[in-house]
C-alpha cells in the first residue's frame, strides 16, 4: 500500500538558519531518504517552495476564484512529502517516526486512494 508522508513545519523557523545548521538538516534528510531506498519502500519525494509562492483555485460559488498564497493562514505549512510503499499503516507510521521532520513539525500520514 502506498502512503504519503506530508511534512508540516513552521516556515518561519527556517529564516536565518546558519549555513552549517542548514547543512546538518539537509544531511539528516539525505540519510533518511537513503534508509527508505535501502529498505525498498521509497517511491518519491519532493521539497516545496515556501507557501507564499502557492496559488489556490476554487470553483465554489459558481465561478473560478484564484488566490495567491496558501489557502489558509496556519502556523505550519506543508514543506514537502515522501511517498512510500509499505505493508500497512503501522509500517508507514514507523517510517514517519524516523523522518527528521517529526522532531520539529508534524507528519501527516495518508494512504493512497490508488493503492
Secondary structure by P-SEA (a helix, b strand, c coil): ccccbbbbccccccccccaaaaaaaaaaaaaaaaaaaaacccccbbbbcccccbbbbbccccbbbbbccccccccccccbbbbbbcccaaaaaaaaaaccccccbbbbbbbbccc
